[in-house]
Amino acid sequence: MRQKLFEPEYVLDVRCIAGLNGIRPQTGIGVEIGALTTLNSIERSDFLRKHYPVLTEAAATVASPVLRNMGTIGGNICLDTRCLWYNQSLTWRKACGYCIKKDGDLCHVAPGGTKCWAAFSGDTPPALLCLDAEVEIAGPSGTRRLPLHEFYTGIGDNYRKLEPNELLTRVFLPASSADYRGIYRKLRVRGSIDYPLAGVAVVLKRFDGHVSDARLALTAVNPAPVLVKGVTQLLNGKIMDEVLAEAVGELAAKTAKPLTTSALTPEYRREMIRVFTKRALLAAASN
Ligand SMILES: Cc1cc2nc3c(=O)[nH]c(=O)nc-3n(C[C@H](O)[C@H](O)[C@H](O)COP(=O)(O)OP(=O)(O)OC[C@H]3O[C@@H](n4cnc5c(N)ncnc54)[C@H](O)[C@@H]3O)c2cc1C
């Protein structure tokens, strides 16, 4: 609001809505997390750390402890997309002729294009995608539930399927996603506070030393958090080693489409996706 990106007539504090706060395991079904649950509560939950460790790892890297005490999982899922040309003061943006995402009609990142490439930069959504999370949305006509991967549009200036009169109320993690090894790796300028400029979440299950299931998702390198396709097929039935982890790293780097939305170059961010993917897979498969 200080940067005049939003000038709302009213600001609504949703923190007191009863029933939307807390982590509720449901035997045989999974776990329900209220949208108002703070990131700090998620980071410190023994249940989530034991059964869904990729989520606690990702939550623990959001911003700083002070912000995690206030910030919620719902807010992290609904977080606005970010860009070097957008997250600036009004004076700065005016001097540059604004941009597609706010008040203008050009994209400084992809000149000539009509699509906004602002990057989705939340830390928990890639972890949630790996866990097959679903979200519940409440509106005037009732509630609807949809897989998290359907919640994002992939368009930077219209990034989520949420009407102005709708509220994200709950997140569900299925029992079938429990007890995977989970790793989250994140590139940021200052380790103590910053948003990710590239982020990789990995979950992996092994049987008898062989991978029996694996999923990988990226953040901060596309206008939406994305699951990398083809990972399960590439890894299933195999024993993880450097060559295999590198092959998946290549796949992840091809899925990442970083543009000049941040101070770090797209080339570096893409390379770090490759490196983090390899490291995360090897860590997840280590004993
Ligand atoms: C200095 C700084 C550093 C940060 N670093 C990181 C970082 O490293 N990683 C990261 O992921 N985030 C980061 N953030 C962003 C923020 O702290 C977190 O994303 C936090 O989870 C936001 O939660 P919130 O409840 O405060 O959401 P808000 O900021 O209040 O909301 C974010 C958006 O979601 C909407 N919204 C919130 N809750 C709901 C709901 N239940 N239903 C529908 N819409 C909703 C709001 O209207 C708004 O559009 C940072 C923020 C700051 C200020």
The ligand as a Tripos MOL2 file, in Angstrom:
@<TRIPOS>MOLECULE
LIG
   53    58     1     0     0
SMALL
NO_CHARGES

@<TRIPOS>ATOM
      1 C1         10.5240   -8.1600    4.2710 C.3       1 LIG1
      2 C2          9.6710   -9.2930    3.7860 C.ar      1 LIG1
      3 C3         10.2670  -10.4770    3.4100 C.ar      1 LIG1
      4 C4          9.4950  -11.5300    2.9620 C.ar      1 LIG1
      5 N1         10.1090  -12.6880    2.6020 N.ar      1 LIG1
      6 C5          9.3810  -13.7320    2.1780 C.ar      1 LIG1
      7 C6         10.0090  -14.9550    1.8320 C.ar      1 LIG1
      8 O1         11.2120  -15.1220    1.9680 O.2       1 LIG1
      9 N2          9.2270  -15.9600    1.3650 N.ar      1 LIG1
     10 C7          7.8780  -15.8350    1.2370 C.ar      1 LIG1
     11 O2          7.2170  -16.7900    0.8140 O.2       1 LIG1
     12 N3          7.2430  -14.6850    1.5740 N.ar      1 LIG1
     13 C8          7.9520  -13.6360    2.0600 C.ar      1 LIG1
     14 N4          7.3320  -12.4770    2.4390 N.ar      1 LIG1
     15 C9          5.8740  -12.3500    2.2790 C.3       1 LIG1
     16 C10         5.0390  -12.6760    3.5290 C.3       1 LIG1
     17 O3          5.6870  -12.4140    4.7200 O.3       1 LIG1
     18 C11         4.6270  -14.1370    3.5550 C.3       1 LIG1
     19 O4          4.2630  -14.5550    2.2640 O.3       1 LIG1
     20 C12         3.4390  -14.3880    4.4850 C.3       1 LIG1
     21 O5          3.1140  -15.7670    4.4120 O.3       1 LIG1
     22 C13         2.2190  -13.5960    4.1020 C.3       1 LIG1
     23 O6          1.1680  -13.9710    4.9710 O.3       1 LIG1
     24 P1          0.1240  -12.8900    5.4640 P.3       1 LIG1
     25 O7         -0.8540  -13.6540    6.2530 O.co2     1 LIG1
     26 O8          0.8420  -11.7450    6.0940 O.co2     1 LIG1
     27 O9         -0.4860  -12.4600    4.0690 O.3       1 LIG1
     28 P2         -0.7340  -11.0000    3.5020 P.3       1 LIG1
     29 O10         0.5720  -10.3910    3.1370 O.co2     1 LIG1
     30 O11        -1.6330  -10.2740    4.4150 O.co2     1 LIG1
     31 O12        -1.5200  -11.4010    2.1790 O.3       1 LIG1
     32 C14        -0.9120  -11.7110    0.9620 C.3       1 LIG1
     33 C15        -1.9980  -11.6800   -0.1170 C.3       1 LIG1
     34 O13        -2.8980  -12.7670    0.0970 O.3       1 LIG1
     35 C16        -4.2140  -12.2940    0.3900 C.3       1 LIG1
     36 N5         -4.6810  -13.1890    1.4450 N.ar      1 LIG1
     37 C17        -4.1230  -13.4190    2.6630 C.ar      1 LIG1
     38 N6         -4.7950  -14.3930    3.3140 N.ar      1 LIG1
     39 C18        -5.8020  -14.7810    2.4810 C.ar      1 LIG1
     40 C19        -6.8290  -15.7560    2.5920 C.ar      1 LIG1
     41 N7         -6.9700  -16.5380    3.6600 N.pl3     1 LIG1
     42 N8         -7.6980  -15.8790    1.5540 N.ar      1 LIG1
     43 C20        -7.5810  -15.0870    0.4690 C.ar      1 LIG1
     44 N9         -6.6220  -14.1570    0.3000 N.ar      1 LIG1
     45 C21        -5.7370  -14.0120    1.3030 C.ar      1 LIG1
     46 C22        -4.0590  -10.8290    0.8020 C.3       1 LIG1
     47 O14        -5.2100  -10.0980    0.5090 O.3       1 LIG1
     48 C23        -2.8880  -10.4340   -0.0880 C.3       1 LIG1
     49 O15        -3.3130  -10.2100   -1.4060 O.3       1 LIG1
     50 C24         8.0870  -11.4010    2.9020 C.ar      1 LIG1
     51 C25         7.4890  -10.2140    3.2960 C.ar      1 LIG1
     52 C26         8.2650   -9.1620    3.7320 C.ar      1 LIG1
     53 C27         7.5830   -7.9070    4.1840 C.3       1 LIG1
@<TRIPOS>BOND
     1     1     2 1
     2     2     3 ar
     3     2    52 ar
     4     3     4 ar
     5     4     5 ar
     6     4    50 ar
     7     5     6 ar
     8     6     7 ar
     9     6    13 1
    10     7     8 2
    11     7     9 ar
    12     9    10 ar
    13    10    11 2
    14    10    12 ar
    15    12    13 ar
    16    13    14 ar
    17    14    15 1
    18    14    50 ar
    19    15    16 1
    20    16    17 1
    21    16    18 1
    22    18    19 1
    23    18    20 1
    24    20    21 1
    25    20    22 1
    26    22    23 1
    27    23    24 1
    28    24    25 2
    29    24    26 1
    30    24    27 1
    31    27    28 1
    32    28    29 2
    33    28    30 1
    34    28    31 1
    35    31    32 1
    36    32    33 1
    37    33    34 1
    38    33    48 1
    39    34    35 1
    40    35    36 1
    41    35    46 1
    42    36    37 ar
    43    36    45 ar
    44    37    38 ar
    45    38    39 ar
    46    39    40 ar
    47    39    45 ar
    48    40    41 1
    49    40    42 ar
    50    42    43 ar
    51    43    44 ar
    52    44    45 ar
    53    46    47 1
    54    46    48 1
    55    48    49 1
    56    50    51 ar
    57    51    52 ar
    58    52    53 1
@<TRIPOS>SUBSTRUCTURE
     1 LIG1         1 GROUP 0 **** ****
